[in-house]
Amino acid sequence: MKFKDFLDTIKNEEPPNELNDYLKALWYDKKGNWEKAHSSILILTDSKADWLHAYLHRKEGDLNNASYWYRKANRSKPAIPLDEEWHNLVKYFLGNE
């Protein structure tokens, strides 16, 4: 799936079945359902999930918690707008970096 195709799915009521858990969390986040995005990423325990978890807490405004998750993911907190980080995450998880 390409980035534009992913964006086109946002108009749907439910995420496409072929999306992995990371992309589903980003899909729910874009739909405005932060709670669903957060709860769906909690079940994953790798550094990629930690990065996504960091982004979600940054978006929430809990910067201390976000900093913890960025450190756990071995990443620096980015100095870019949240929308840009969301785009970067989607492209990363799509394999379209």
Secondary structure in CASP SS format (residue, H / E / C, confidence):
PFRMAT SS
TARGET T0000
AUTHOR 0000-0000-0000
METHOD secondary structure of the structure
MODEL  1
M C 1.00
K C 1.00
F H 1.00
K H 1.00
D H 1.00
F H 1.00
L H 1.00
D H 1.00
T H 1.00
I C 1.00
K C 1.00
N C 1.00
E C 1.00
E C 1.00
P C 1.00
P C 1.00
N C 1.00
E C 1.00
L C 1.00
N C 1.00
D H 1.00
Y H 1.00
L H 1.00
K H 1.00
A H 1.00
L H 1.00
W H 1.00
Y H 1.00
D H 1.00
K H 1.00
K C 1.00
G C 1.00
N C 1.00
W H 1.00
E H 1.00
K H 1.00
A H 1.00
H H 1.00
S H 1.00
S H 1.00
I H 1.00
L C 1.00
I C 1.00
L C 1.00
T C 1.00
D C 1.00
S H 1.00
K H 1.00
A H 1.00
D H 1.00
W H 1.00
L H 1.00
H H 1.00
A H 1.00
Y H 1.00
L H 1.00
H H 1.00
R H 1.00
K H 1.00
E H 1.00
G C 1.00
D C 1.00
L H 1.00
N H 1.00
N H 1.00
A H 1.00
S H 1.00
Y H 1.00
W H 1.00
Y H 1.00
R H 1.00
K H 1.00
A C 1.00
N C 1.00
R C 1.00
S C 1.00
K C 1.00
P C 1.00
A C 1.00
I C 1.00
P C 1.00
L H 1.00
D H 1.00
E H 1.00
E H 1.00
W H 1.00
H H 1.00
N H 1.00
L H 1.00
V H 1.00
K H 1.00
Y H 1.00
F H 1.00
L H 1.00
G C 1.00
N C 1.00
E C 1.00
END
